[in-house]
Amino acid sequence: MSQPGLTVALLLAALWLGTGLKIIHVALHGRRGLRLLGVPGTRAEGEVVRGFRREGPTLHPAQVRYQAGPNAQTYRRAPLNAQHVQDLEVGLPVTIRYDPADPRRMVVTATQKTAGPISSLWSGVALCLFGIALAIWAFV
């Protein structure tokens, strides 16, 4: 490959690799919420009913309304990972996981604006592999 072509290919490979690493970092950060829950949890759908708010020096986390438990009781709680989830706006549908032993404990795993942590992890790995393959192809 000619020198300008090699440079462009290596820059694109670095871009794909960097993008993939950033997505993996964000996905692992999202999986932190599942570790906070401590159990695999049961999946449910919910909705943000109150966003983040500040009262003086105190910052109150967002609250999510969801139905959980054997008799589908409705809960309105702040997620355990509220400080790690961005953009919890009022009315936003969210996917949560709750502890079946104590349905009041829950974490937000995905919002309408984001993918879940597992699919994001696979996307990041695929982009990293594509970047590496592009760099190898540039030298061949």
Secondary structure as UniProt FT lines:
FT   HELIX           3..37
FT   STRAND          42..50
FT   STRAND          53..55
FT   TURN            56..57
FT   STRAND          58..60
FT   STRAND          63..68
FT   TURN            69..72
FT   STRAND          73..77
FT   TURN            80..81
FT   HELIX           82..84
FT   TURN            90..91
FT   STRAND          93..98
FT   TURN            103..104
FT   STRAND          106..111
FT   TURN            112..113
FT   HELIX           117..139
//
